[in-house]
Amino acid sequence: MFEIDVAKQVMNFINKQPNKDNIYIKLLKLKYFGKEHGLDIKKLSGKFSGKYRLRVGKLRFIFFIENNIIKIYEAGFRGNIYH
């Protein structure tokens, strides 16, 4: 099981969303990354090599794993997150 570290700007972004409870539930499920968790996660490539993307509706969360800690450092809408 992993620990989760969420950046302050990501928390601020989540708190502005109308479905923030659903988002928090999905982020908590990340603790079980690598097991059957029912999340839409994709390993990224290119400039995001070594990082992962979690999709929650039209929102995307970019994270990486370091020493059994999942660090979520960026969040945004589908079209803007990868720029």
Secondary structure in CASP SS format (residue, H / E / C, confidence):
PFRMAT SS
TARGET T0000
AUTHOR 0000-0000-0000
METHOD secondary structure of the structure
MODEL  1
M C 1.00
F C 1.00
E E 1.00
I E 1.00
D E 1.00
V E 1.00
A C 1.00
K H 1.00
Q H 1.00
V H 1.00
M H 1.00
N H 1.00
F H 1.00
I H 1.00
N H 1.00
K C 1.00
Q C 1.00
P C 1.00
N C 1.00
K H 1.00
D H 1.00
N H 1.00
I H 1.00
Y H 1.00
I H 1.00
K H 1.00
L H 1.00
L H 1.00
K H 1.00
L H 1.00
K H 1.00
Y H 1.00
F C 1.00
G C 1.00
K C 1.00
E C 1.00
H C 1.00
G C 1.00
L C 1.00
D E 1.00
I E 1.00
K E 1.00
K E 1.00
L C 1.00
S C 1.00
G H 1.00
K H 1.00
F H 1.00
S C 1.00
G C 1.00
K C 1.00
Y E 1.00
R E 1.00
L E 1.00
R E 1.00
V E 1.00
G C 1.00
K C 1.00
L E 1.00
R E 1.00
F E 1.00
I E 1.00
F E 1.00
F E 1.00
I E 1.00
E E 1.00
N C 1.00
N C 1.00
I E 1.00
I E 1.00
K E 1.00
I E 1.00
Y E 1.00
E E 1.00
A E 1.00
G E 1.00
F E 1.00
R C 1.00
G C 1.00
N C 1.00
I C 1.00
Y C 1.00
H C 1.00
END
